[in-house]
C-alpha cells in the first residue's frame, strides 16, 4: 500500500530529527499525537518515543492502547520507560509493565522486592 506524501514527509522528519519530532508531538493534543506516533513504523517510533518528555509520553501512549505501548516501551531505555510508566494512568501501567517484569509480578506488600535502598546498621 502506498503512503501519502504527507505521511512520507512525517516519516522522513521522524527519521532524520527524532528529537524535533518528539517536540512537535508534545505540542499536539494527545489524541492527535498518538495517531501520528501509532502510524510510524517501529524503527522510527522508538527513537521519537525515547525523546518525548515523560509526562507527554504518558498522555500520548495512554491513547494508543496497552499492546502498542508495550511495544514502544520495549524499544526505549529502561530509565525512560520507567519515567513514562510513572506518568501513565494508574489503570494502564499494570497492563504494560510486563515489559520490565515478565510473568506475574509479586503482590504489593508481599516482600517480593528484589532490591532495598535501606542501609543495614
N, C-alpha and C positions, 0 to 999 in steps of 0.2 A: 504494500500500500504506500502510495506517495504521500509525503508530508507537505504541508502548505509552506509557502515562502516565509510566513511569519514564524511558524514552528522551527523551520530551518535556521532562521536568524536567532531565535531564542536558544537553540541548541549550540550554535556557534559561539554565542556570547557566554553561555554557561561553561563551555569547554575552555575557552580562552581566558575568561575572567571569573572564576568561581566566587571570589570574594565580592566582586562587584555585583554579580548575580544574586548573591545572598543578601546584600544590602538592598537591592531592588525588591526582592521578595518581602523583606522586612517592612517595606514601605506600603505594601498592599494589604488589603483585608485578608485575614487568614484563609477564608474560603477561596478567594481568588489565587492567593499564593499557593495553596495546596493543590489546586487544579493544575497550575503550571508545573510544580515540582513533581506531581504524580505522572505527568506526561513525559518527563525527561527519562532517557534511558538510565539505568542504574549506574553506569560508568560516569555519568555526568551529575546525577542527583546526589551521589555520595559526597563528592568534594564540595558541592554547594551546601549540603546539609551540615557538613563539618564546619563551615564558616558562618553559619547562622548564629545569631545571639541565642543563648539557651531559652530565654523566655519566649522569643519569637518562634523558635523552632518548636517549642511545646505547643503553642497555639496553632501553628501550621500543621504539625503532624497529627494533632488531635482530630483534624478534619479528614485525614486520609485513611483511617482505619488501622486496626492493630497489626494486620499482616504486612501491609506496606510499611508501616512504622518500624516494625521489627526488622524488615529487610534493610531499610535505610540506616537504622542504628547499628546494624552489624557491620556497616561499611565506614563508620566513623570511629575515632579513637575512644577507648573506654572512658576517659575523663570527660570528653564532650558528650558521649552518650549518657553518662550518669547525670550530667548537668541538665541535659534535655529531659531526661526522665523525671527529674525533680520538678520540672515545670509542666509536665503533662497532667491532665486532670487525674485526680486520685483514682477514679474508676478505670482509667485507661492504662495506667502504668503497670498493674499486675498482668495485663494481657500481653505486654511486650517485654516484660522483664526476663523472659526465657532466653533472651539474647545473652544475658550475663549469668544466669543460673539455670542451666539445663536440668530438666526433671523437676520434681516438686521441691519448692523452697520450704525451709523449715518454718513452722508456725511461729507467730510472734510470741516472744517470751519463752520459747521452748528451749532456750540455751543452745540453739544451733549456730550461734555466731562462730565464725572461723577465726576472727582476729579480735584482739582487745587493745584499746588505746590506754588502758589503765596501767600505771606503773605499780609493780609489786613492791611492798615495803619490806 
